[in-house]
Amino acid sequence: MKKAQELIGACLRSLRERESLTLETLASKAGITYQYLSSIEHGRGNFSIQVLEKLVNALKMPLQEVINQSFQIVEKIQAPIVNPAYFRPGVPLPDGLTLVDLEAAMNQTQSIFHIINKNMLTEVGRPLRDLIQGNNFSGLVSNIFSDAMDAKSAYRRNHDQHYPDLINKLAICGMGVGLEVKATIKIGKGGESHNGHAGWHAIVCYEITDDGIEIIHVMLAMLIGHQNSDPDWCYLGSRVNAVTGSRRTETYTTVLKGTTKLRDGTVYLDPLKVKFNRWRQKRSGEVPPWSIFCGFANSTKKT
């Protein structure tokens, strides 16, 4: 079990963020430095009852209530679920995949990260977002989402080192359909692949929250492989890091035409967090009726 100072520190941070107070603002109200407050919130700084009283008074909370919440806060946190209203029913999906499947897989993914985050709060006194930076664990999000798809849909995990990540062997009269999965914190980002193959690709965009992660944007599209005369991919090659000397794995990224296909295929979008109307577009025909861009003029401004 965590030490009392770690539990209280985590609770103070939660209460401060709930009131939209910065470290500097709350520290000033309590008459301490923001560096000291930061150490308290992260369970590293020792504090007296007098300091605690100053902090809870600044938060306008009874001391007893803060103490009680400190030992209950982890149990009160609930796993986030996706909003069914944010799904877009008209978007084409790979054969055998439904919105019900996607919703279940997304919720299971968020639930798993919620459990990880809850354990971090209990054992370390710090949420996941304090310890992991941005896109550093996108591979983990991708793998957990793929496992959730395996559990919640007709798509099954392929071999770890093989393309694609998921296969529905029963689709299209037994011929099978594949789905490659990538995760990113960069909203609206196009595809990235080590092979640039043709087929269905899914981009899962997420953000790290106090509860774990929240999926805010999902794109699905059938892309043209790099060997085609008019591919949706461009080859970036294998680059060497000038600082470490390490060589990055060979990579393909989608050209604007391929990125537009993915953006057209937005099947889930949180309109409060995803602002897409100024994203660039490039396509050979008209904007498809299921596209998020229907009703918006094409923009040439890059985001």
Secondary structure in CASP SS format (residue, H / E / C, confidence):
PFRMAT SS
TARGET T0000
AUTHOR 0000-0000-0000
METHOD secondary structure of the structure
MODEL  1
M C 1.00
K C 1.00
K C 1.00
A H 1.00
Q H 1.00
E H 1.00
L H 1.00
I H 1.00
G H 1.00
A H 1.00
C H 1.00
L H 1.00
R H 1.00
S H 1.00
L H 1.00
R H 1.00
E H 1.00
R H 1.00
E C 1.00
S C 1.00
L C 1.00
T C 1.00
L H 1.00
E H 1.00
T H 1.00
L H 1.00
A H 1.00
S H 1.00
K H 1.00
A H 1.00
G C 1.00
I C 1.00
T C 1.00
Y H 1.00
Q H 1.00
Y H 1.00
L H 1.00
S H 1.00
S H 1.00
I H 1.00
E H 1.00
H C 1.00
G C 1.00
R C 1.00
G C 1.00
N C 1.00
F C 1.00
S C 1.00
I H 1.00
Q H 1.00
V H 1.00
L H 1.00
E H 1.00
K H 1.00
L H 1.00
V H 1.00
N H 1.00
A H 1.00
L C 1.00
K C 1.00
M C 1.00
P C 1.00
L H 1.00
Q H 1.00
E H 1.00
V H 1.00
I H 1.00
N H 1.00
Q H 1.00
S H 1.00
F C 1.00
Q C 1.00
I H 1.00
V H 1.00
E H 1.00
K H 1.00
I C 1.00
Q C 1.00
A C 1.00
P C 1.00
I C 1.00
V C 1.00
N C 1.00
P H 1.00
A H 1.00
Y H 1.00
F E 1.00
R C 1.00
P C 1.00
G C 1.00
V C 1.00
P C 1.00
L C 1.00
P C 1.00
D C 1.00
G C 1.00
L C 1.00
T C 1.00
L H 1.00
V H 1.00
D H 1.00
L H 1.00
E H 1.00
A H 1.00
A H 1.00
M H 1.00
N H 1.00
Q H 1.00
T H 1.00
Q H 1.00
S H 1.00
I H 1.00
F H 1.00
H H 1.00
I H 1.00
I H 1.00
N H 1.00
K H 1.00
N H 1.00
M H 1.00
L H 1.00
T H 1.00
E H 1.00
V C 1.00
G C 1.00
R C 1.00
P C 1.00
L H 1.00
R H 1.00
D H 1.00
L H 1.00
I C 1.00
Q C 1.00
G H 1.00
N H 1.00
N H 1.00
F H 1.00
S H 1.00
G H 1.00
L H 1.00
V H 1.00
S H 1.00
N H 1.00
I H 1.00
F H 1.00
S H 1.00
D H 1.00
A H 1.00
M H 1.00
D H 1.00
A H 1.00
K H 1.00
S C 1.00
A C 1.00
Y C 1.00
R E 1.00
R E 1.00
N C 1.00
H C 1.00
D C 1.00
Q C 1.00
H C 1.00
Y C 1.00
P C 1.00
D C 1.00
L E 1.00
I E 1.00
N E 1.00
K C 1.00
L C 1.00
A H 1.00
I H 1.00
C H 1.00
G H 1.00
M C 1.00
G C 1.00
V E 1.00
G E 1.00
L E 1.00
E E 1.00
V E 1.00
K E 1.00
A E 1.00
T E 1.00
I C 1.00
K C 1.00
I C 1.00
G C 1.00
K C 1.00
G C 1.00
G C 1.00
E E 1.00
S E 1.00
H C 1.00
N C 1.00
G C 1.00
H C 1.00
A C 1.00
G E 1.00
W E 1.00
H E 1.00
A E 1.00
I E 1.00
V E 1.00
C E 1.00
Y E 1.00
E E 1.00
I E 1.00
T E 1.00
D C 1.00
D C 1.00
G E 1.00
I E 1.00
E E 1.00
I E 1.00
I E 1.00
H E 1.00
V E 1.00
M E 1.00
L E 1.00
A E 1.00
M E 1.00
L E 1.00
I C 1.00
G C 1.00
H C 1.00
Q C 1.00
N C 1.00
S C 1.00
D C 1.00
P C 1.00
D C 1.00
W E 1.00
C E 1.00
Y E 1.00
L E 1.00
G E 1.00
S C 1.00
R C 1.00
V E 1.00
N C 1.00
A C 1.00
V C 1.00
T C 1.00
G C 1.00
S C 1.00
R E 1.00
R C 1.00
T C 1.00
E C 1.00
T E 1.00
Y E 1.00
T E 1.00
T E 1.00
V C 1.00
L H 1.00
K H 1.00
G H 1.00
T H 1.00
T H 1.00
K H 1.00
L H 1.00
R H 1.00
D H 1.00
G C 1.00
T E 1.00
V E 1.00
Y E 1.00
L E 1.00
D C 1.00
P C 1.00
L C 1.00
K C 1.00
V C 1.00
K C 1.00
F C 1.00
N C 1.00
R C 1.00
W C 1.00
R E 1.00
Q C 1.00
K C 1.00
R C 1.00
S C 1.00
G C 1.00
E C 1.00
V C 1.00
P C 1.00
P C 1.00
W C 1.00
S C 1.00
I C 1.00
F C 1.00
C C 1.00
G C 1.00
F C 1.00
A C 1.00
N C 1.00
S E 1.00
T C 1.00
K C 1.00
K C 1.00
T C 1.00
END
